[in-house]
Amino acid sequence: MACNAREYSLSELVDTDIRTLIPAPIVEQVLCKEPFTAVPGVLNIRDLGIYASPFISQGIVYRCGALSSLTDEGKIILAKDLGIRLIMDLRSKTETSRDPEPNIEGVKSLWLPCIQQPLAVDLNDFVGDDGKKGYLKMYDDVLNIYKPSFKAVLEHLRDEGGPVLFHCSAGKDRTGMLAAIIMGLAGCSHNTIAQDYALSRIGIEPQRKALIRILSQWRKDWHIDTPGMLEFSAIKGSVMKAVMKMIEEKYDGMEGYAKHQLGFSNEEIEQIKANLKR
């Protein structure tokens, strides 16, 4: 991916309405620079250690969207250049059946079933206020039903199993919550976590139209102008700040969530935090 000299502001780009095209030359320039990592065929991939320094070192934790278009060159970059040892697939069984995880030599791919089916999305919950009511409900559900997958990634980090990559389809919601868990445990501020979350607005741009179309296909009567759909499709840092506040109040923060919901001891949490800095 070739970079060019056009000027841009990340803060302005992440606030771009999901219905608005971000010019391709600007997208190319952003996606070939940190915190994004250029891997052919991978959507919205970035190194958490770049945004979360000094709490997380570079080259340990990566997040992204679907890998279904991963090229042979991309496989080499993931396995050899980035040294990925575990890929955690956070997609549903339906998603994985439609687009199976690619086989990458030397890299373990892991998919674990959810505790239960996710709650049905009610677009009325997303109307106004950046959709916070709907996101709080949806992301709290993610924190509950994806416990097996989240715990497995933290165990991998605890045991120094090597660089890990986790993803869902767009790299926004389920991936965003696991990124928030790791960054929160590491000691990152709510503002930093929210800024990382909002970067997915730029990361998904190459597939923005397709992703909006997929969201619209959840229900035949949904379209981009359906009340709540715009908020449901958006990626706002304010949403993640509200979610982090909810986690503080309901779970006693990320450490409380890791201890009481995932079963980690204080010693294990300290080991995870130490390993994230190595």
C-alpha positions, 0 to 999 in steps of 0.5 A, a space after each residue: 500500500 503506497 503512502 502519499 503526502 495528503 494531510 489529514 486529521 485522525 480526530 476529524 476522520 473518526 468523526 466522519 458520518 458512516 454514510 460519508 465516503 472518506 477519500 481513498 487516498 487518505 484512507 490508504 495513507 492512514 492505513 499504511 501508518 501506525 497504529 494500523 498494520 498493513 496486512 494484505 487481505 485483512 480489514 482494520 488491523 492494528 497493534 494495541 501496543 502503539 496506542 496503549 504505550 507504555 502499558 502494552 508493548 508493541 508486537 504483543 496484541 493485535 486486533 482486526 476484522 475478518 480474515 476471510 480475504 487473507 492472501 498468501 502474502 498476508 499469511 506470511 506477514 502474520 506468521 513470520 513478520 508479526 509472529 502471531 501464535 494465536 488467532 481468536 475468532 470471535 465470530 458466530 458459528 454462522 459467520 465461521 461456517 460461511 467464511 472459515 478461518 484460513 489455515 496459517 502454518 505455525 499459528 493456532 486458530 481458536 473458536 469457542 462457542 458463546 455461553 448463550 445466544 446474543 440478545 436480539 438487537 432492538 434499533 429503538 434502543 439506539 435512537 439518539 444519544 449516539 445509541 448509548 442505551 443500545 450499546 450498553 445493553 449489547 456490550 454488556 451482553 458481549 461481556 457475558 456470553 463471550 467469557 470463554 473466548 475472553 478468558 482464553 485470550 487472557 490465559 494465553 497472555 498470562 502464560 506468555 504464549 506469544 503474540 495474539 490476534 483476535 477478530 470478529 467480522 468488522 473488528 468493531 464490537 466483539 473485538 472492541 470489547 476484548 480490546 477494552 478488557 486488555 487495555 483496561 487491565 493494562 491500566 489505559 485510561 478510558 479516553 485512550 480506550 475510546 480513542 482506539 475504539 473510534 479508529 475502527 471508523 477508519 479501519 472499516 472504510 475499505 469495506 464500509 458499504 458492504 458492512 452497512 449492507 450486512 447490517 441492513 440484512 439483519 431485518 428486511 425492514 431495516 435500512 440506513 434511514 431506519 431510526 436507530 440504524 445510523 447510530 447502530 452503524 456508527 463508531 463513536 468514542 463516546 459510546 466506549 466511554 459510557 461502556 467503561 463507566 458502566 463496567 466501573 459501576 457494575 463490575 468494579 472495573 476491568 480487574 473486577 470483571 477479570 476476577 469475578 466474571 472470568 475467574 482470575 486471581 490477583 496474582 494472575 492479573 498482575 502476571 498478565 499486566 507484566 507480560 503485556 509490558 515485556 
